[in-house]
Amino acid sequence: MHLIRILLDEHRLIEQVLNCLERMADRCQSHRNLESGPARDAIDFLRGFIQRCHDRKVEEHLLPAIQAMGVATEKCLKCPIRQSRQDNRSHVDAMEASIEPACAGSAAALDEFARHARAYIDGLLDCIARHEDCLFPLIEETARETDGALLESGDRGCGDDVASSTYTEAADRLADRLGVPRAVMSASGDEKQMP
């Protein structure tokens, strides 16, 4: 399967969980409560799927492929791959640290969780948009002119279909619990269906 298609599908799943996180942040501010289970499930997904699966695919497959193809990523300004990850990890750490006191009713912790959740969501959505609007088209254009086979990959998941399936199921359970629509991935033959 084409690596860019896999990453695009993963972006849809990530957006699904970000929509769940947005719902939690809204509840922190409007209802002044946070449920521990969904908050911890979201953190587990953000750490596990994004850091262990998606980022690994970018580091181990995409970056070497685009380097071998000679893609000049400096043409695509504002597409920092590594710096935004570090910023996002600090937001995840802060959200996790605020879960227990927020669930106990601490107004400051509820505000902290919501603030870091929104910053994380904004940062990650911006990064996804820049990759999809700038970097991926640049890669696709270069692939047409060079050996596009470098972007072919049989790895749909984390190098482990069971792990990938587990994260997808966890994201779907979280979406169902919070009333967020599920993403439909194109790799499964369907078109993307996200509101």
C-alpha positions in Angstrom: 0.0 0.0 0.0 1.2 3.5 -0.7 2.7 5.1 2.4 1.1 8.5 1.9 -2.4 6.8 1.8 -1.6 5.0 5.0 -0.5 8.2 6.7 -3.6 10.0 5.4 -5.8 7.3 6.9 -4.0 7.6 10.2 -4.6 11.3 10.1 -8.4 10.6 9.9 -8.1 8.3 13.0 -6.0 10.9 14.8 -8.6 13.6 14.0 -11.3 11.3 15.4 -9.5 11.1 18.7 -8.8 14.9 18.6 -12.6 15.4 18.2 -13.0 13.3 21.4 -10.4 15.4 23.2 -12.2 18.6 22.1 -15.4 17.2 23.5 -13.6 16.5 26.9 -12.2 20.1 26.9 -15.6 21.5 26.3 -17.0 19.5 29.2 -14.2 20.7 31.4 -15.2 24.2 30.8 -19.0 24.0 30.4 -19.9 21.2 32.9 -16.8 21.5 35.0 -16.1 17.8 35.0 -13.7 15.3 33.4 -14.1 11.6 33.3 -11.0 9.7 34.1 -11.5 6.7 31.8 -12.0 8.6 28.5 -9.2 11.1 29.4 -6.8 8.3 30.1 -7.9 6.4 27.0 -7.2 9.5 24.9 -3.7 9.9 26.5 -3.0 6.2 25.9 -3.9 6.7 22.2 -2.0 9.9 21.8 1.1 8.3 23.3 0.7 4.8 21.8 -0.7 5.3 18.4 0.8 8.7 17.4 4.2 8.3 19.0 4.6 4.5 18.6 2.9 3.9 15.3 2.4 7.1 13.2 5.6 9.0 14.2 7.6 5.8 13.8 6.2 5.3 10.3 7.2 8.9 9.4 10.7 8.5 10.9 11.5 5.0 9.6 9.7 5.1 6.2 8.7 8.5 5.0 11.7 10.6 5.9 14.2 8.1 4.4 12.0 7.7 1.3 11.8 11.4 0.6 15.5 11.8 1.3 16.3 9.1 -1.2 13.9 10.7 -3.7 15.7 14.0 -3.2 12.6 15.9 -2.1 13.7 19.4 -1.0 11.4 19.8 2.1 12.7 23.3 2.5 10.5 24.2 -0.5 7.6 23.4 1.8 8.2 26.0 4.5 6.5 25.6 7.8 6.4 21.8 7.7 8.5 21.0 10.8 8.2 17.3 11.5 10.3 16.9 14.6 9.8 20.2 16.5 6.0 20.1 16.6 6.3 16.6 18.1 8.2 17.8 21.1 5.8 20.6 21.7 2.9 18.2 21.4 4.4 15.7 23.9 4.7 18.4 26.5 0.9 19.1 26.1 0.2 15.4 26.5 2.3 15.3 29.7 0.5 18.3 31.1 -2.9 16.9 30.3 -2.0 13.6 32.0 -0.8 15.4 35.1 -4.0 17.3 35.4 -6.4 14.3 35.0 -6.5 13.2 38.7 -7.0 16.6 40.2 -9.5 17.6 37.5 -11.6 14.5 38.1 -11.5 15.3 41.8 -13.1 18.7 40.9 -10.1 21.1 40.9 -11.2 24.1 38.9 -7.5 24.9 38.1 -6.9 21.4 36.9 -10.0 21.4 34.7 -8.8 24.6 33.1 -5.3 23.2 32.7 -6.5 20.1 31.0 -8.8 22.1 28.7 -6.0 24.6 27.9 -3.4 21.9 27.0 -6.0 19.9 25.2 -6.9 22.8 22.9 -3.3 23.7 22.4 -2.5 20.1 21.5 -5.5 19.9 19.1 -4.6 23.2 17.4 -0.9 22.2 17.0 -1.6 18.7 15.7 -4.4 19.8 13.3 -2.1 22.5 12.0 0.7 20.0 11.5 -1.7 17.6 9.7 -3.0 20.4 7.4 0.6 21.5 6.5 1.6 17.9 5.7 -1.5 17.3 3.6 -1.6 20.7 1.9 2.1 21.1 1.3 4.5 18.3 2.1 2.5 15.3 0.8 1.7 17.0 -2.6 5.4 17.9 -2.9 6.3 14.3 -2.2 3.7 13.0 -4.7 4.9 15.4 -7.4 8.5 14.2 -6.9 7.4 10.6 -6.8 5.9 11.0 -10.3 9.3 12.3 -11.5 11.4 9.7 -9.7 11.0 6.2 -8.3 7.7 6.3 -6.6 8.2 2.7 -5.5 10.0 4.1 -2.4 6.6 5.1 -1.1 5.1 1.7 -1.3 4.7 -0.1 2.0 3.0 -3.3 3.1 3.0 -2.0 6.7 -0.5 -0.6 7.5 0.0 -0.5 11.2 2.8 -0.3 13.8 4.7 -3.1 12.1 2.0 -5.2 13.9 -1.5 -5.4 12.5 -2.8 -6.5 16.0 -1.4 -3.3 17.6 -2.9 -1.2 14.8 -6.2 -2.8 15.1 -6.1 -2.4 18.9 -5.6 1.3 18.6 -8.4 1.7 16.0 -10.7 -0.2 18.2 -9.7 2.0 21.2 -10.3 5.1 19.1 -13.7 3.8 18.1 -14.7 3.0 21.7 -13.7 6.4 22.8 -15.7 8.0 19.9 -18.8 6.0 20.7 -18.6 6.8 24.4 -18.3 10.6 23.7 -20.8 10.7 20.8 -18.1 11.5 18.2 -18.5 10.2 14.6 -16.0 7.5 13.6 -13.6 8.0 10.8 -13.9 5.9 7.8 -10.5 5.1 6.2 -10.0 5.0 2.5 -7.5 2.2 2.8 -10.4 0.0 3.7 -12.0 0.9 0.3 -14.3 3.6 1.7 -14.1 7.3 1.4 -13.2 9.5 4.3 -16.3 10.5 6.3 -15.5 13.1 8.9 -17.7 16.0 9.7 
